[in-house]
């Protein structure tokens, strides 16, 4: 029976009497398969979507709701808000439509049952399964809350579980939309929230926020692990009153063997005082993954370093003394139950345990015969396998593959180790003959000039996975790493047991590293073949996703981004504990503008690979796209700390500083890049951008020209062209901008900047078609990321330059509604006003941009502000903010 059916199998609601039969068409698009059930909203049908060739669930909205325009408008707005969440554990809402006056919602169809039915049938769930479900619910809520969406009616009936145990939260956003119409309904509890799962603030009709969902989540977790509920009464009113007035009973009173940390997490979710409750779902996940619960803020105990002086008081009466002594015993026992306190006390009593040594190391590419392609990609596979497992160990700091690739070009092991900043280096050689393979691995202490371990591993090629396990285990022993059960379990896990599928995967990875369209397309085909051989191969889906993201970046064809997202979500369904899976999801969410979800996924990846500088760079990019300066800079600084010897970490930090107009810090970071990698052409280009932002044209041109000497790329030609435009050198600008467009014809910014050059030089006949082309490219990009504020900002400028001020204003306002504090977008709005001749508006907005950190030097020379320079208020504004900057 479908999960939707169990949730709506109730008597038919008034106003929902329309009866559709199997085979009936519902409008031109849908064919009814069956009635699933009925509920407070209306009837729910399983239907076939003829346009998209898929099965969906159709919920027909009851007529008294559908006939109320205000109610439907609120409902529509909430659905639109909820539809912004694209998380694998949230039931997707496809559309709100109308067929002959009958309003309906189409959503993903789930074949399975709801959690309420599961608990009713099975009672208390196995702890492992309950925790797995709970983690998925936490992840879904974290993504929803990051978008400002609160469920308000979370309960087991709204949690769907399909036949593969995938979990989905349904009816997101419906409670808030309907609560203002609740006075007209008889099923008040269903609309305002179900009393059994209400938070104390809901029970008191107080304002609610995301913490109400966390309380309800705690009740659900309680019920999963105990088969019981923490509050019982003769009526719902009694239950609601208990929630406000009483503390919940500890779940260990129902299930004594329940782990302490699970009970503690549940009890913190169920705190009546919101300041003592968890503040986010991410906090809950952190405690779950750590296998402990942090104390609530008000209950944290601090043990003083030295005994505090004791004040002498009158001796209490015997009864009072006994009570006081008993209280002291209880207090000490409770304090010792807290791990941090217990460890502090025991360390003082018996001495501190020896700290686990940190290992800083690099795995160099294993050598293989140049004429044996199969051995070459198998050698790369061994390195990838070892790296993936070591990256997940908290006490191992492993140089990233990209850093190793750069450093390994050096001519000596001493220089390589010095460049990577690691004392330990792993090297290997792979040889083969027929079906046999032989791998020799050694571990060197480079500063100590000694080999710590070396060993040869032999086997059949089809046993490569087993050979890799043996290498990893022996390397861990040689490193003297003391692994816990969880680390041991991860190390013993294979990405697939199908040797043929693994071989296809390794070939695909090898091709993907060549980073050209043909090779990546060939890699995509091999990933597909690997998945056909092993449909449960999560790592192959992650590779498919990464390759599809590359194809999208290269072609800007939206279908590639869709394929990337689909592959990453399937990888997560198959194995939620692979860092590569969450890195893939984070990458595609950044590309498609879902930065809140990207941040959630990348944080999860870093929990699994805590010392990954690549992970921190990705997280920094997500924060940067979200306009969150402090978090972005912090993430990039953590990448530098994780690996200070890799130039890219400093480069990304410099770009982030530049984004927030901290050009001195930006150039300082780029100088560090050049110290590590003197021939880095990108870094010279980035220095050119920083100098250009400050109006230092000569230094900027010099840096861009040095970059182009090292490698002529389209982006650098474009940036050099912008400097020429600001200097009024239009022929030179047109020359280099045309080169940029020739190299990257699908980059709207390059096309639009070339149009600017023609327009500034008076060649409007050549500018107009280029603006049209740039506008078309902007709209194409919206197919992938409709919330790309930067893209909207450029679109506004192109329309303004074409003379369409109304559309320009519409798009720049939409851009700022997405990211209202971005200095570049505010400056773009000032340009729109200036182009339209609205000088007062332009000056006002320009001042706002300067307040947000935009440098006045650029405005002094911007060709678009030429007319504004005759206005005395313009000089006053520049002088005011130039003084503040100094």
ABEGO torsion letter per residue (X at the ends): XBAAAAAABBBBBBGAABBBBBGBBBEAABBBABBAEBBAAEBBBBBBBAAAGBBBBBBBBBAAAAABAAAAAAAAAAAAAAAABBBAABBBBABBBBBGGBBBBBBBBBBEBBAAAAAAAAEBBBAAAAAAAAAAAAAAAAAAAAAGBBAGABBAAABBBBAAGBBBBBGBGAAAAAAAAAAABABAAAAAEBAAABBAAAAAGBBBBAAAAAAAAAAAAAAAAAGBBABBBABAAAAAAAAAABBBBBAAAABAABBAAAAAAAAAAABABAAABBABAAAAAAAAAAGBBBBBAAABBBBBABBBBBBBBBBBBAAAAAAAAAAAAAAAAAAAABAAAAAAAAAAAAEBBBBBBBBBBBBBBBBBBAABAAAAAAAAAAAAAAAAAAAABAABBBBBAAAAAAAAABABAAAAAAAAGBABBBBBBBBBBEABBBBBBBBBBAAAGBBABBBBBBEBAAAAAAAAAAAAAAAAAAAGBBBBAAAAAAAABBABABAAAAAAAAAAAAAAAAGBAAAAAAAAAAAAAAAAABAABAAAAAAAAAAAAAAAAAAGBAAAAAAAAAAAAAAAAABAABAAAAAAAAAAAAAAGBAAAAAAAAAAAAAABAABAAAAAAAAAAAAAAGBAAAAAAAAAAAAAABAABAAAAAAAAAAAAAAGBAAAAAAAAAAAAAABAABAAAAAAAAAAAAAAGBAAAAAAAAAAAAAABBBAAAAAAAAAAAAAAGBAAAAAAAAAAAAAABAABAAAAAAAAAAAAAAGBAAAAAAAAAAAAAAAAAAAAABAABAAAAAAAAAAAAAAGBAAAAAAAAAAAAAABAABAAAAAAAAAAAAAAGBAAAAAAAAAAAAAAGBBAAAAAABAAAAAAAABAAAAAAAAAAAAAAX
